[in-house]
Amino acid sequence: MNEKPLFQLTDVVVPQGLLGRVIAHIQYKQQQSRLWRLRISVGAGIASVAALVPVGISLAHSFAVSHFSAYLSLLGDSAVLAYWKEISVSILESLPTTALALTIALVGVLLWSMCIAVRSITSQPVLQHA
């Protein structure tokens, strides 16, 4: 059986400067990607700082209302040795967990966005043309 190949390799003529244009376009796309990462991380950082203000006020108010510091001051009393289970449960129950969790989450988002922003500012192009 006489089988013909599906295609034949021929000499391909590469246009002059094609490699340079491809590398320049890749560098342009890398630069655009870094700029978008920077914009998104700065936006997330600004939003988390803006949200930290009311959440911080709510956390301070929750601590004041729950009398957490009053229960915490019992740790210096001599009764803590006899009633340590009750005192520790009272301290844990008076802890404002929702506001505290929101505050920790927003601080985490702020730190994450700052880390991404620093990485996108200091990152070097991956592909460089000699």
DRENDO-1510 file (C-alpha; in Angstrom, 1 decimal, always signed):
<recs>
REC; n; res; u; v; w
REC; 1; MET; +0.0; +0.0; +0.0 .
REC; 2; ASN; +1.3; +3.4; -1.0 .
REC; 3; GLU; +0.5; +5.7; +1.9 .
REC; 4; LYS; +1.1; +9.4; +1.6 .
REC; 5; PRO; +1.9; +11.5; +4.7 .
REC; 6; LEU; -0.8; +13.9; +5.8 .
REC; 7; PHE; +1.6; +16.8; +5.5 .
REC; 8; GLN; +5.2; +17.3; +4.4 .
REC; 9; LEU; +7.7; +19.3; +6.2 .
REC; 10; THR; +9.0; +22.1; +4.1 .
REC; 11; ASP; +11.3; +24.9; +4.8 .
REC; 12; VAL; +9.5; +27.7; +6.7 .
REC; 13; VAL; +10.6; +31.2; +6.1 .
REC; 14; VAL; +10.4; +33.1; +9.4 .
REC; 15; PRO; +9.7; +36.8; +8.9 .
REC; 16; GLN; +12.5; +39.2; +10.0 .
REC; 17; GLY; +12.0; +40.4; +13.6 .
REC; 18; LEU; +9.3; +37.9; +14.5 .
REC; 19; LEU; +11.1; +36.7; +17.7 .
REC; 20; GLY; +11.6; +40.3; +18.9 .
REC; 21; ARG; +7.9; +41.1; +18.3 .
REC; 22; VAL; +6.8; +38.0; +20.1 .
REC; 23; ILE; +9.1; +38.7; +23.1 .
REC; 24; ALA; +8.0; +42.4; +23.2 .
REC; 25; HIS; +4.3; +41.3; +23.2 .
REC; 26; ILE; +5.0; +38.7; +26.0 .
REC; 27; GLN; +6.7; +41.5; +28.1 .
REC; 28; TYR; +3.8; +43.8; +27.4 .
REC; 29; LYS; +1.3; +41.1; +28.7 .
REC; 30; GLN; +3.5; +40.5; +31.7 .
REC; 31; GLN; +3.5; +44.2; +32.5 .
REC; 32; GLN; -0.3; +44.4; +32.1 .
REC; 33; SER; -0.7; +41.4; +34.4 .
REC; 34; ARG; +1.5; +43.1; +37.1 .
REC; 35; LEU; -0.5; +46.3; +36.8 .
REC; 36; TRP; -3.8; +44.5; +37.2 .
REC; 37; ARG; -2.5; +42.6; +40.2 .
REC; 38; LEU; -1.3; +45.8; +41.7 .
REC; 39; ARG; -4.7; +47.6; +41.1 .
REC; 40; ILE; -6.7; +44.7; +42.5 .
REC; 41; SER; -4.5; +44.4; +45.6 .
REC; 42; VAL; -4.5; +48.1; +46.3 .
REC; 43; GLY; -8.3; +48.1; +45.9 .
REC; 44; ALA; -8.7; +45.2; +48.3 .
REC; 45; GLY; -6.3; +46.9; +50.7 .
REC; 46; ILE; -8.3; +50.2; +50.6 .
REC; 47; ALA; -11.6; +48.3; +51.1 .
REC; 48; SER; -10.2; +46.3; +54.0 .
REC; 49; VAL; -8.9; +49.5; +55.7 .
REC; 50; ALA; -12.2; +51.2; +55.1 .
REC; 51; ALA; -14.0; +48.2; +56.6 .
REC; 52; LEU; -11.7; +48.0; +59.6 .
REC; 53; VAL; -12.9; +51.3; +60.9 .
REC; 54; PRO; -16.5; +50.3; +61.7 .
REC; 55; VAL; -15.5; +46.7; +62.6 .
REC; 56; GLY; -12.9; +48.1; +65.0 .
REC; 57; ILE; -15.5; +50.4; +66.6 .
REC; 58; SER; -17.9; +47.4; +66.8 .
REC; 59; LEU; -15.1; +45.3; +68.4 .
REC; 60; ALA; -14.4; +48.0; +71.0 .
REC; 61; HIS; -18.1; +48.3; +71.8 .
REC; 62; SER; -18.5; +44.6; +72.0 .
REC; 63; PHE; -15.6; +44.3; +74.5 .
REC; 64; ALA; -17.1; +47.1; +76.6 .
REC; 65; VAL; -20.6; +45.5; +76.6 .
REC; 66; SER; -19.4; +42.0; +77.3 .
REC; 67; HIS; -17.4; +43.0; +80.4 .
REC; 68; PHE; -14.5; +40.9; +79.1 .
REC; 69; SER; -12.0; +43.0; +81.0 .
REC; 70; ALA; -13.8; +42.5; +84.3 .
REC; 71; TYR; -13.7; +38.7; +83.8 .
REC; 72; LEU; -10.1; +38.9; +82.7 .
REC; 73; SER; -9.2; +40.8; +85.9 .
REC; 74; LEU; -10.3; +37.8; +87.9 .
REC; 75; LEU; -7.2; +36.0; +86.8 .
REC; 76; GLY; -5.2; +38.0; +89.4 .
REC; 77; ASP; -7.5; +37.0; +92.2 .
REC; 78; SER; -6.8; +34.1; +94.6 .
REC; 79; ALA; -10.2; +32.6; +93.8 .
REC; 80; VAL; -8.9; +31.6; +90.4 .
REC; 81; LEU; -7.2; +28.5; +92.0 .
REC; 82; ALA; -10.5; +27.3; +93.4 .
REC; 83; TYR; -12.9; +28.3; +90.6 .
REC; 84; TRP; -10.6; +28.2; +87.5 .
REC; 85; LYS; -13.1; +26.2; +85.4 .
REC; 86; GLU; -15.9; +28.6; +86.0 .
REC; 87; ILE; -13.7; +31.7; +85.5 .
REC; 88; SER; -12.2; +30.3; +82.2 .
REC; 89; VAL; -15.7; +29.5; +80.9 .
REC; 90; SER; -16.9; +33.0; +81.8 .
REC; 91; ILE; -13.9; +34.6; +80.1 .
REC; 92; LEU; -14.5; +32.5; +76.9 .
REC; 93; GLU; -18.3; +33.2; +76.9 .
REC; 94; SER; -17.8; +36.9; +77.3 .
REC; 95; LEU; -15.3; +37.1; +74.4 .
REC; 96; PRO; -16.9; +38.9; +71.4 .
REC; 97; THR; -16.1; +36.2; +68.8 .
REC; 98; THR; -18.0; +37.6; +65.8 .
REC; 99; ALA; -16.4; +41.1; +65.9 .
REC; 100; LEU; -13.0; +39.5; +66.7 .
REC; 101; ALA; -13.2; +37.1; +63.8 .
REC; 102; LEU; -14.2; +39.9; +61.4 .
REC; 103; THR; -11.3; +42.1; +62.6 .
REC; 104; ILE; -8.8; +39.2; +62.2 .
REC; 105; ALA; -10.2; +38.4; +58.7 .
REC; 106; LEU; -9.9; +42.0; +57.6 .
REC; 107; VAL; -6.4; +42.3; +58.9 .
REC; 108; GLY; -5.6; +39.1; +57.0 .
REC; 109; VAL; -7.0; +40.6; +53.8 .
REC; 110; LEU; -5.0; +43.8; +54.3 .
REC; 111; LEU; -1.8; +41.9; +54.8 .
REC; 112; TRP; -2.5; +39.6; +51.8 .
REC; 113; SER; -3.2; +42.6; +49.6 .
REC; 114; MET; +0.0; +44.3; +50.8 .
REC; 115; CYS; +2.0; +41.2; +50.0 .
REC; 116; ILE; +0.5; +40.9; +46.5 .
REC; 117; ALA; +1.2; +44.6; +45.9 .
REC; 118; VAL; +4.8; +44.4; +47.0 .
REC; 119; ARG; +5.3; +41.2; +44.8 .
REC; 120; SER; +3.8; +42.9; +41.8 .
REC; 121; ILE; +5.9; +46.0; +42.2 .
REC; 122; THR; +9.2; +44.2; +42.7 .
REC; 123; SER; +8.7; +41.4; +40.2 .
REC; 124; GLN; +11.0; +41.3; +37.2 .
REC; 125; PRO; +10.0; +40.2; +33.7 .
REC; 126; VAL; +10.3; +36.5; +33.2 .
REC; 127; LEU; +11.3; +36.7; +29.6 .
REC; 128; GLN; +14.0; +39.0; +28.4 .
REC; 129; HIS; +15.4; +39.4; +24.8 .
REC; 130; ALA; +19.1; +39.7; +24.4 .
</recs>
